[in-house]
Amino acid sequence: MRDAAGAPLAGATVIARSLETGAERSILSDREGRYRLELLTPGPWSVVARLGGDPPGQTLVAHIVLQQALNLDLSISAALTESVTVTAEAPVLDAQRTGGELSIRQSEVADLPLAGRQLTDLALLDSSVRPTAPADFYGERGTAFVLNGQSGRANSFLVDGLDNNDLTSNTTLNAPFSTQVIREFKVLTH
């Protein structure tokens, strides 16, 4: 968080508003102008900062996805001015993550043709995921698949960060979900 001259702004209010639900989250910047909004739901959010009675700064729109951290540099100017800035940046790469990732959003889940609307079939869209032969595993209740040649029993299913592995075969979800309740589906392959 900086002022027009580039100096850090302490005590500025940063407000994030969900463009889908209208939910708002806010926080104050620290003495070095830093702020951190956590646990925002996936989807588009508008972010703006204001300091006291000064006019708010530029509103930025960010699309939040699961397991993502964004750095948004906000600024506040003392005088009301208008400007248009067009910039192009390379996509942000996370050097700490070396594995493959497939991310499917709610709108894509609704549009994809899935036989029987089995949620786990979405994983088959990743080229490193292969279905197993039927009845390869005792007690399977859904499509079992293997990633990168490992056993289907090496898969782990998390729903909102919580373990949801089938305890009988460990090859599918313990509790199945309708594809209509899925906001985002992610396959991590390494």
Secondary structure, DSSP 8 states (H G I E B T S, - for coil): -EETTS-B-TT-EEEEEETTT--EEEEE--TTS--------SEEEEEEEE-TTS-----EEEEE-TT-------EE-SS---------------TT--S-EEEEEHHHHHHS--GGG-GGGGGGGSTTEEE--TTSSTT--S--EEETT--GGG---EETTEE-B-TTTSSSBSS---GGG-SEEEEE--
